[in-house]
Structure formats: C-alpha cells, structure tokens
C-alpha cells in the first residue's frame, strides 16, 4: 500500500516546510492563486465553510480571472488552468466534443463532455443530476475567479464528484466600465466580444450588473474541424438591504462544430491535420443551443445565522451526426446515426448556516437540501436518405428519460482546541433513472426501464495549526458515481435498449496535506490515495458511439505540489507538479474486455487506467506591470498516456512552451492593452487528448504545431 510506505517521508517533508520557506523579503503568493497582488485575504467557498485557503482542510486552488485572460485567446478553460496540480484539462481541438477534464484521474474515461467532475457557474450546476457536464457555456471574458477542489471533500457535492470546478463571474462595481476585445490566431481563429459592468442606485437599494457577449469562429487545425460559438452571460445583483441580496444569473450558448474524429497511430504521426474519411463522407457534426437562468437569494438573519436559496432552469437542444455506416443501421435494434436530444433541467438548493459555541469553542453548522431534475427526449434517426449520406433519415429511436436526485446534507466545523479544528460532513445522495420507450417495432421491443441508486457520503478531517503560517491536515471521505444517461444509452452486447446493468462506482479517498504561509502567500503539498469499487470504464467506442462497463477495483496513488511567488517588483513565477499512479486492481472477466483477438481490451490487474498521465509539470514566469511593456513564458510537461485498457498503445509524452509579449497604455478613463503570443514554440508534434478505448483504434486527437495569437482590449471607465 503506497500510503503506508510513503507516509513517513511525507511527514518529514511536512515538518521541514518552515525550513524550506524563504524569508520575509520573499513575497510568496498562493499556489492556489496565480494572481499576484497580496490584497485582502481570499476566502474560498468550495467546502461551504467560507475559510481562507490556509484554513481549508482540502486541496483547493484559486485562479484569478484576470490572470486567465492575460495574453490569451479566451476560448477554452484549458488556456488558463494549466497550473492547477491534479487537474488535467485537455483541448481536443474538436469543438463537437468539448474539453477533456479529469481531476486525480476521475473523468479521464470521457470520450466527450465531462464525467466524474462537477462544474458550477455562480452556484448553478453545469453538471446534470446524472453526472454529465459541459464547459461550453462558460464565458471566460467575465470570470472573476475559479476554485478547483480536489480530494475527499468533493464528495459533499454528491454524485460524480471526483473533483469540483467552480466558476464565479464578476460583479458590477463603481465606476461603471465598458470594454471590448478582439483576438485572432492561427487556423482562421477569431474571437471578439463586449462587456459592460457597473452599479446604480435605485432608492435605498443598489443594483450591480455584468453583461457580456462573445463570438468565436475557427477554420480548425484539422480538416473538417471548423466551428463557431456565440455566448452571452448576464449577472444582475439586487442589494435589497444591508442583510439581503438577490442575484439573477442567465447565460446562453449556440454552437455549430464539425467533428474530424480520432486518428490511428500511423495517421497521427504522418498526417495529423487530416480527418477520417467517414467524417467527411457522413459530414459528422454537432449543433447545440442552450439557455439557462437562476436566482440566488442570500439573507443574514442575525449575527450568527444565514440563509441561502438557489433555483435554476435550463434547456439544451443538441443534434449530432455520427459516422456509422448505413449497413450497420439495418439491424432492427440499431438506434441510427443521428442523435437528437432535447433536455429540460431544473433544480434548487436551500442551505442554512449558523454559528455556535460548543464546549466554549466556535462551532459552525450547515444544513441543506438539494434537488435536481433532468427530463430528456432522446430520438435517433438514420444518417442517410436513400443514397445521400449525412442527412437525417427515418426514425430509429424515441424515448423519454428522466433522472432526478434528492440530497440532504449536513456539515460542521469545530475549533475544539487552540490549534485544532475538526471538520465533518454527511450527505445522502439518491439518484433515480426512468426511461419510457416509444419506439416499438417488429424486432425492436419495449426497452423501458428504471434504476435507483443511493449512497451515504461521509467526510471528515482533522487540522492542526501550530502557527499562523503553517497548517497540517488529514481528511478521508467516501464518494460515488452513477453512470450518465449517455453511458447507459448503448449496451456492450450491441443489442437495443438501455444498459441498466451498469453499476455505480463507489470510492474511498484519503489525503494528507500541508500548507505554509509567508508574506501573504501559500505553499501546499498533498499525498493521497483513492480506492474505487466497480469503476466505470469505456468498453468500446466506434463511430462516435461509446458503450461502458464496470471494471472491478481500481487504485489511485498520488502526490501534488504547488508554489507561486511574486518578486522583484512585477515578476511572477509559478510551479505545479502532480504525480498520479492509477491502476486496475482486478482482471475484468467479461467477454467484452478479454476478447482473444483484441489485446487492446485485455483489462488486467496492474494495468494503468487509460487517459491518465503519471507525471504533469507546469511552470510560468511573467513580467506584468500595470502599465507599459509586458512579457512572459510558460511550459508544460505531460508524461505518456495509455489509450486503452490493454495498455498496448500510449500517447507519447511531450514538453511544450509558449511565449508572449504585450503593452498596456492608460490615459485618463481609457485603457488599451495588446498582446502577441506563440504557443508550442518548438513545434512539437503531440496528442492534445485521447479517445479512450476507441474501437477502431483511432485513439489520437492531434494538437497543433507552432501557432500564434494576438489581441487587443479597449476599455473606458465612466
């Protein structure tokens, strides 16, 4: 057991932290916060307690929105979150499939969208109750900051919480500001947008507002990978009185993207810009329209009691054309090569926070109830009409699906001694799936069904703070993850109907960590282990359609280290390192993963979990004064990534670097900033992401070679 063998070394490292820290002259900024100004203490809310980073008994990183926008295109979250230890966020260069996001290996199995990681925008879930999420509706131009929570405390968010990414958008303020931005880059990439924010008085109340709109287009690095995306985001806050606030949040996104599909190893190495022939033959593509809105009400009842209530509603329409050959669809149980989804989702979360004294020591109690619901109309059509391919043909699937969860939760934080704090939480997550089949034809029977899952999710931690600048903690928790509706949509035997035999995965997480503070900054280290039962893995993925299975027990051992420093005026440096050894502990005994003719499916105990790099390293160095010349560089290393359960192939390791330079000019109320940037400076050929267990062995999604971008920002402050 790795935790047992390495714990003494880690404890020695923790004890040595004060000796390793620089003196008072060093301005060590937070690992969790690449932002460099040491202003007011930053409070993180990921564990709901509302504590400083040092006082949070969990691995949590805070990334400033301005830092994410500095000298970047502002199209993908992957641009600005590379320095978060334990987070692998990969750009597929395929806007029909979203980013590939995993935290400590959770979510790495996803062939599209986000799994195993929960995402929130201003407290509203971007993850559905079945655990499927997306990042396409996140407007980087209006982000205030991002919090990334890793480890046991993630389980307090319920189903599919291998980690939590929370995005908080800016709030309006005085003086009002109007800004516009534009950027361009390689491969016909363009982005332009506008933003307004401010604060106005309305009688005895204040109203703050943020309005943002952006449009992005690209011809794509690869053939058949063009895309366009329109985004809008609005946030309006009503300060009703000194103790009550109501916030209205609304956003929308519209996407149209071609899908070039993955490449096999030979094509990836010899012709990485190409697309699979079937991609153009069937014109594989995806269109999405999503609109959602929510209300958040916060009320301070007295000095020690607070109430928070949130409600939201949204609709997402998606049509996707797959590259499934017409001959395969002649099976009467086949669901066709066009997916047509309409999703309506809604939910509410009510939370009560109170402050007490217990045994003469401070005690914080939190009680809440969360309800989320998703209603889905899923239809499948043939992807041909007569001899014309890539067109919506006859109906082959028609079902109404519903999934909901009802989760009560409790949390407590008790400072039971001068230097000791005990944190504990408990959540009961109940998730129910229902499917009603409306397509019943000869050879295609009634595939209706239902499944219900429930788990108690306890979390606990003990934190010791021997001084104001050092904190050591140990935490443990239990989490679970149900399959998503997309993951039960196709069975491993190729027959019709939903795969309700797929079991939820359960896991136990242990973490030992330390944080040390000097001159307003924090250095953090964490050692962790996660053991999972009934891990959900991709069984096969062909023509854009993926089936899933349970793979027994897995284990993830890892270590994370982060450090950031501001020094010598306007210099900023950041380092992040993560080591993760993720392996299967059991042989898979089903025919689908022990196919004698397919070594890539030989799932054996000791094999590495595909989609996960063992080593990840990031560094950056920037010169960022408020005005005048700016410049910087960053570099990233990622070790090899196995692409299938049999570990027969792996995406090669890579080291890439980028450089940028720019200038900021201010004159009265005007501010003009420009930048130019070069990425993949040494023109390295590598896979930006992989498609795990792709049935045609087209695992690789190539990243672009050396590429450039440049942009301008113009703002006026009234």
Buried (B, 14 or more C-beta within 10 A) or exposed (E): EBBEEBBEEBBEBBEEBEEEBBEEEEBBBBBBBBBBBBEEEBEBBBBBBBBBBBBBBBBBBBBBBBBBBBBBBBBBBBBBBBBBBBBBBBBBBBBBBBBBBBBBBBBBBBBBBBBBBBBBBBBBBBBBBBBBBBBBBBBBBBBBBBBBBBBBBBBBBBBBBBBBBBBBBBBBEBEBBBBBBBBBBBBEBBBBBBBBBBBEEEEEBBBBBBBBBBBBBBBBBBBBBBBBBBBBBBBBBBBBEEEBBBBBBBBBBBBBBBBBBBBBBEBBEEEBBBBBEBBBEBBBBBBBBBBBBBBBBBBBEEEEBBBBBBBBBBBBBBBBBBBBBBEBBEBEBBBBBBBBBBBBBBBBBBBBBBEEEEEEBEBBBBBBEBBBBBBBBBBBBBBBEEEEBBBBBEBBBBBBBBBBBBBBBBBBBBBBEEEBBBBBBBBBBBBBBBBBBEBEEEEBEEBBBEBEBBBEBBBBBBBBBEEEBBBBBBBBBBBBBBBBBBBBBBBBEEEBBBBBEBBBBBBBBBBBBBBBBBBBBBBBBBBBBBBBBBBBBBBBBBBBBBBBBBBBBBBBBBBBBBBBBBBEEBBBBBBBBBBBBBBBBBBBEBEBBBBEEBEBBBBBEEBBBBBBBBBBBBBBBBBBEEEEEBBBBBBBBBBBBBBBBBBBBBBBBBEBBBBBBBBBEBEEEEBEBBBBBBBBBEEBBBBBBBBBBBBBBBBBBBBBBBBEBBBBBBBEBE
